[in-house]
Amino acid sequence: MITSRTWAGKRYAVLGLARSGAATVRALVSSGAEVTAWDDDEARRSAILPGTGRGTAGAADGGGGSPRAFPPAARPLHLPAAGPPPRPGEDLTIAPLDDLTGFDALVVSPGVPLNTHPLAAHARAAGVPIIGDIELFAQARAELPPHRVVGITGTNGKSTTTALVHHILQTAGIPALMGGNIGLPILAQAPLPAGGVYVLELSSYQLDLTQSLDCDVAVLLNVTPDHLDRYDSFDAYAASKARLFAMQSPANEAIVGIGDVPSSHIARSLADRGEYLTKVAPGVCLDQRKWPALQGPHNAQNALAAIAVAKVLGVAERDIDRGLESFAGLPHRMEGVGVVGGVTYVNDSKATNPESTAPALAAFDDIHWIVGGQAKADNLDACAPFFDHVRFAYTIGEAGLDFYRLLKGRLVTGYYETLANAVAAAHANAEPGETVLLSPACASFDQFRDYEDRGRTFRELVRALP
């Protein structure tokens, strides 16, 4: 666990007790901070108390799911079976965050919508900083053994690039941890030894909650429309991505993909960095045949960015090559899940917008394309240049009928409503040598818990094929 003396004696309010929120509470309490935390999920509230320190239950369900606060004198020191006695200097209260007066910061999970959540507005009115766990990590860096930090953002490809950089470093024998928007919460991980590298995937939501993260290497892969329910405009979303460089010392390395207009503008704004700026251009020819998990033009860009990072960090060429060749890829991202009757099945469930689906269509020929879900856009224009790769389109989900009407006349297509129906139809239609590709270009929440649930369901359906 990462801790810091700078948090000792301060008061923090923590909203959200999922993985990153729970890790934040434990790190703060272990550092001697006073923490009041809340989550609407009662199970998460209960789970945070055991073994954390002096847990005071400050709320209970007052019927109908509404929280009520115990008056201070009535607050029990522990919930039933709340774990060991408190350790000296630790203080944790579970209570609704009704009054932020006197708090040094409000720490929120990235999923909390800062543009609409009433507590965020209350914090601003009270002059209480709103931060996230990445900002706490930035504050703790001065007490960690000498290290470097790589921060990677972008609308698409950041998970793969983060995992690839981490893998290359491990291949080269360099101590490395992967965190942020991927893997374990960064505060929950043990500090690296001297010479280590923290590789952080950073969403726009996390960047919005971070003020002082000075990355030794900062990477922007691309900026395309996404998450516009959280921002006033697309320009505001792009500006959120650009904050990664605004926090960075000018003499630290910036790596920017220039395949889209907003990213190109950001790169131009960094032009005075000279040799400390690397631009990753689209369409660079790479021999990807030795990299089985890095196929398609989008993965060419991801690989180029990872190579640039590795070179800045001093990784030898032979270790970079070995890392690229041995990288296994990530689940739900161009993941081969089986070959049935000579037909290859590929799970690209993480492609939740048209811009992230387009490279998958570019990567294969003779595709049976399963597309649809909860749409983030009312068109598939980004995918259109690769429609000639598609033999048949199977539309599903909430957007299924709209996409069927959109694609009819341009592709051979049909509306199949559910993923199970689409897989069965594709299995019946596809011929040996062809590819059944789940690359939905949509969010999953209409029929699934998340994109991972959708991808796992696809895997299970494929494995059940005769």
N, C-alpha and C positions, 0 to 999 in steps of 0.2 A: 504494500500500500504506500502511496505517495502522501507524505504529510509535510507541514510547513510551520515553522515557529511564527510566521507572520499572521497566522490565523488565530493564534492563542489569545484568549480573552475577548475576542470579538463576538458579535451576535449576528447569526445568519438565519434567514428564513429560507427554507428549501421547499419548493413546490414541485411535486412529482416524485414518486418513489419507485419507479421502475429501475432498471439496471444502473443507469448512470446516476439517477437521483439517490439510490441506496448507497452506491459507492461514494458519492459526494458526502452524504451524511456521516458515513464511517470515517472518511478521511478528516473531515472537519472536527468531529468529536474526538478522534484520536490525537488531534493536534492541540486540544485544549480549548476549542471554540464552544460557544453556547449556541445550540441549534434548536429552532422550532421548525418542524416539518409537517407537511400535509399531503395527502393524496386522496382523491375521491374513492379509491378502491380500498375497502376495509381490510382485505387480505394483505395488501401491501403495507398498510399502516401497522398491522399486527406483526408482520414479518420483520420490520426494521428494528423492533425493540430487542429481541434476544441477543445478548452478547455485545451490544453496542455501548452500553454504559448506563447512566442513570435515566432510564426511560420513564417519562411521566405521561400518562395517558390523559390528554387534554380534551378528548372529544369522544362522543359515542353517537350511535345512530339514534336520532330522536324521533324515529318513525317516519316512514315515507322517504327514507334515505337522506333526510336533512341533518346536518351535523349540529350538535350543540356543545358548547364549551362547559367543562366543569369550572366552577369558581376555584381560584388558586388554592384555597384551604382544603378543598375537597379532592384535589388531584391525587390519585394513588401514586406512590413511587414506582410501582411496577404493575403492568398488566399481569394477570395470572400466568404463571410459568414463564415469566419474562426473562429468565436467564440469570446470570451471576450478579452479585452486587456491583454497584458502580465502581469504576476505577477512579482514582483521584483526578480531579480537574476535568472530568467529563460531564457533559450536561446535554440531555436530549429531551425535548418536549414534543409530543404529537398533539397538535391542536390546529384548528382552522386559523388561517392567516388573515384575521380580520383587521388587525392593527399593526402596521409596519413601523410605528414610531420607535426610534431607538435602535433599529437594525442597521448593521453596516452594509448589508447587501441582501438582495433577493436572488437566490440561485434557482433557476428554472430549467426544466428539461427542454431539449430542443423542440419537442412536439407541442409545447404550449404556444398558442398563437399570440404573439406580442401585439398584433394589430387589433385584436378583439377581446382578449381576456381582461376582465375588470381588475384583476389584481395587478396587472402590468400598468394599467392607467393609475391605479392607486399608488404604486411605487414611484412612478414619475412625479405625481403630485406631491409626494412626501419627500422627494429628493433622494430616494434610496436607489443606488445603482442596481441594474438588472444584469446579471452575469450568468455564465454557465460553467460546466466543469472544465472546459478548455481554458477559460480565463484563470481558474484556480490553478490549473497545471502551469500556466505561464507565470503566475505569481510564485509558484514553488520552485521554479527552475534554478534560481540562484543557490539553493541549498542542495541541489542534486550533484552527483559526480559530473565532471566535465563531459559534455555530450553535444550532440547536434540534433536539430529538429527539422524534419521535412514535412511541410504542410501541402496537401493536395486537394484541390477543389475543382469543380466543373459540374455541369448538368449531367453529363454522361461519362462513364468510364473511370470515375474516380476510385471506385472500389477495386476494380481490376488493377489499375495502376498502383494503388497503395499496396495491394497484396504482392504485386510483381516486384516493386522496389524492395519490400520487406524480404521477399524470397531471394532476390539477388544478393542482398546484404548477408543473409544467413549462409548462402552458398559460398560467399567470400570469407566467411568466418568472422564477420563483424557483428557484435552484439546489437540486436535490434528488437524493438517492440512495435506492434501495430495497434493503433487505437483510434479514438475519435468516433467516427460514424461506422466503424467496423471493429469486430472483435470485442474483447473485454473493455469496459470503461477504463480510461487511462489512469484515473486515480486509484483504481483497484489493483493495479499492477505494481510489482516490486520495482524499485528504481534500477536502472541499468548501471553496470559498472562504468568506470571511466572509459571514454572512447566509444560509447554506445550511441545509437541513433534511434530516436523516436520518430516513427512514420505515421502521420495523422491524416486520416481522411476527414475532410471538413465540409459539412453541408453549409448552405447559406444560412440556415437557422443557427448553426453553431457559431458562424462568423458574426452574426448579429449580436451574439451574447459574449463576444470576446473583444477586449480592448488593447491588450498588451502582448500578444503572441508574436514575437520577432523570430520568424522562421529563418534558419540558416539557408534553406532552399524552399522557395514557395512556387507551387505549380498550379497554373490554371489551364485546364484541358479545353474547355469550350463553354459557351453560354448560349442556351436555346430556351424557348419559352417553357416554363415549368413553375409550379408553386405560386401561380399568380393570384390565388386566393389570399395569400399572405402579404402581398405587396401592392402598392398603389398603382404600379405600372411595371412593364418589362424593364424599363430603364432603372427602376428602383431595385429590381432583382439583380440586374447586372452590377449595379453599384455595390450591392452586398457582397458579391463575389470579389470585386476589386479591393475590398477592405483587407484582404489577405496581404496585399502589397503595401497598402497604406500603413500597416502596423510594422512593416519590415524595415530594417536598416538599409539604406541605399547601397551599401557595399556587400550586402548578402545577395545570393543568387536568385533571379527570377526566371522561370521557364513558362512560356505562354504559347499555347496553341493558337494559330491565327487562321483557322478554317471557317470562322464566322465573323460577322461584322462587329459585334460587341467586343469579342476577344481581341480583334485587331485594333480596335480603338484603345483598349486597355494597354496593349503592347506599345502602341505609339505614345501613350502617356508615360511610359517607362523608358523611353528612348534615351534619356540622358544617363541611364545606368551603364551604357556602353557595353563593355565586355562582361558585365554582370547580368546581362539580359540575353537569354536564348529563345529564339522563336522556332516553334515546331510547325512547319508548313504541311498542309494536306497534300496527298497525292505523291508523297515521296516513295519511290519504289524500294521495297524491301523483300528479300527472299525469306518468306515466312514458312517455308516448307519444313524446316527443322523445329518449328515452334507449334506443336499440335494444339495447344490451348490458346493460341493467339492468332486465330484466323480472321480474315476480313479487314477492310480498310480502317475501321475504327480501332481495331487492335494494333494495326500498324502505328497509328498515332499514339496509342497507349504505350507501346513498346519504345517508340522514339523518345517519349517523355521520360520513361523509366531509365533508358540508357543515358539520357542527359543528366538525370539526377545522380546515377551511379558514377558517372565520370567526375562530376563536381565533388563527390565524396571520396574520390580516389580509388575506386574499385578497378581492378585490373581487367583488361579486355577479355582475357580467358575466363574470368569469373563471371563477367557479364554474359558471355556466350553460354556458359554452363547454366546460368540461372534462367535465361530465356528458353533454353531447350528442355529444362526439367520442370518448368512451371506447370502446375497441374490445373490452373484456372480456378474459378469460383463457382459454386452452385448457382444455377438459374441464370447464368450468363454464357450463352453459346455453349451450353453443357450437353455433350453427347450422352444420351441416356440409354441407347440400345440400337441394335440393328435387327429388324424383324422381317424375314422374307426378302432380304436384300435391300430393304428400305431403312434409311438412317433417320432416327428421331432425335431432335435437338430441342432442349429446354432453354428458352431465352425469356423466361417469365419476368426477369428484371427489366425488360424493355417496356417501360410504362408510358412512353410517349412516342410519337411518330419518328422523331429525330433519332431515338435510340434503336428503333426497329429497322430503319433504313440500312444501316451497315450490315445487319444480319441478312437482309434480303440480298445485299450485294455479295455476300460471302459464299452463296450457294447457287447452283443451277437447279432447274426442275423442282421447284418448291411447292409443297402443299402447305399453304400458309394459314395458321389458325390465328385469327385477329379479333379483338374486341374485348369489352369489359366496361369499366367506367371511364368514359372518354375525358381526356384533358384538352382535346382540340376537336373542332368540328370538321376537320379535313385530314387527309392522309397525304398531303402534297409532298412532304419530305420523302415519302416512300415511292412516289410515282416514277422516279428515274429507274427503278429496279423492278417495275411491274413485269418486264419481259422475262424475269427469272421465275415468275410464278405460274405454275400449271393450273392451280385451283386455289381459291380463297374460301375459307370456312369462317363465317362471322358468328360471334357468340356474344352473350352478355347484354348488358343494358344498352350498349352502342351497336349491338349486332344488326338490328334492322336498318338503322341509319347507315352503317357501313355497307350493308348489302346494297342499299339503293345507290350509295356513292360509287361502289365498285362495279355494279351491273352495267354491262356494255363496255367496260374497260378490261375486265377479267372474267374468266369463268368462275362463278361464285355461287354460294348458297348460304342461307341463314340456318344455323344449327342450334341456336339457343344456348346449349351447355357445352362445356369442354368435353364431357364424356361422349356426347353425340358427335362432336367434331372429330375426335380421335377415331371413333369407330368408322365414320365415313371416310376419313383419310386413309385408314388401314385398308378399306375396301377398294379405294381408287388408286392408291400409289403403286408404282411399279418398281421393280428392282433398279437400284441406281439413283432413285429419287430421294428427296428429303422431306420429311414432315417436320415443320418448324412452328413451334409455339413462340411467337414473338408478338405479343398482343397490342402493342402501341397504346395501351390503356392501363389505368390503375385496376386493381383487382377487387376493390371493396364491394362491388355489386354482388359477387357470388362467393368470395373467399375472404379469409381473415386478412391476408396480405399476399404479396407476390410470392413469398416463400411457400405458403400454403397452396397457392395455384400451381407452382412448379412441382411440389411434392405430389400433388394430385395427378399431374401429367405423367410423372415418373411411374406412379402406381398403375395408371391406365395402360401405359406402354408395356410394363412388365406383365400385365394380365392378358396381353394380346395372344391369340393362339399362334 
